[in-house]
């Protein structure tokens, strides 16, 4: 059965691979892609998404969303993904036409049009999704699933000591989304760090699949250097693709617990931390937290999507 998906993204190198996973899956109908400022400024994110859609052979509209967080200054991830967000490998990432419409309103309309059916996957800061919930709070209950690549369940961050970038970039928006009552699954950076690292041998295997496999490795050029010097990984990790893979095939998430997760918005040292209450001492559980995943299942999903 084909399932309708919406994808909200701050399109950079790992987001592009995530888009390919969804766009090329036979049981996924991506109804719209909405873009938020994050890894790159929103204009660049729109062009990167359009390029990836074109490369995939799909016909999916791409909508511009928020150019900045709700209350914070925009801090991009270009030091991680390259100035163009796609590894600075010389791709032609200009001149493509986006669809007319505001991202937040598109999310509202698409979810309301198919109550109980839509899976929303978020790959960047949650600014667009929070705006959609403010326009129409009832969409939280109309979603079939909301899969968020964001946060970290072990309180070990990739932008600060305790915070993951997508939540840290706009913690006020993240708090709105986490408190909305939506059927939210959190796939944190800890899952990527443990189960979605692409080693040099894995990268060679992806290249051997053909043009999409080579593209998916080549655009990680800046990320590979960041992982080598900053996160100290043997290769590069793919947080957005493993979240998308779990949204498509829930069995890739091998251990999930329903827990209460709060987003820290005021802490001087803990801005953007996703505070997971493992003891059950606070408010009722509100999030399905992915704690373990199948690396083999994820790699198989990548190979299926990127093969020619």
Steps between C-alpha positions, in 0.01 A plus 500: 500500500638841402522744791494881471810671642594861562867585553620817671871554441791744524647330198868419533705193423335246730153646434549438128564130563191489722294656222622234258398227746143629504470615138616165363304272731211326319267521799557868580317788331684821590226761467717804571842604624517806723826678571618678814817695571752294693795319350497767229297819443150425377566613141787253470295227666224545243745467211664195654162332543400580143829361368450177695141458383614549141781248545256244641273524199202590718250782456444647847439866586749680726378787718694772677454533874644694792822694429602508867415350841207641696703695755865422435767606256551254216815290539548285192685170471711604201819423690376141508343459155680759286400849392241361259397228745583231245870459559617783273564254217390732221134407455272743311279597792325810362218598271236235572143610565335436834125455541286794603374488855612528861649188655301517825169540316591216265559273800163596646315445173664168414442353845139625519431358155594148612422469873657198663708413193800731471848431634696820559878460512707793629868526418585851620402758760130480584412860413263416214322228694447724804357768271262246347384390845431861592295545182300185570568312827268215401747368243696346789219251545449450127851367431557130460857552619750777565860379477751756622869480431603705797619492855698228664383239747835470677546874562816509288483770236659590168471880527551537876589250770135397542302630200446379145503769230141484368348551845769745615450719191139579593421362845181705534359340186611155616324549833174583320526187288597266784214631713241491220361153562602382154597130463868589518792263458842645583799366311791672671856560395604218731326256264695637205828492689449136598319348202538723194874554459611438145853364509740534206415143397128579521558811287675292234201267497259789451709641214485163331121525484512766229446874456273552801734310726797705382303823543402402853864447597651790305279763665628395842849639426481780757317278750771233477762753607277625783445146626871426479602804703198576723273202563787253454308248292652250259324638195184710516162456663158548343247618762229615259507183289470265797205702632336481158571130474326447836204709384468272196572172678437508874671165550839671448441649846576191704439651844252779571369626833220744566641767732453862595731733310526871575699758305719738700453857378651712777813324627824685447694177454215274392313690227329251272560194715233233463449396861386139500332386821604136531376480859145612425511759774356792303219555252334216306691343212463694177761360260598166352877512548711281273773349717644235268488438126605241245812609317452218252143603433605858444779408258261275309253789466780722367605241245143451382445873453832587336536204265455576132 
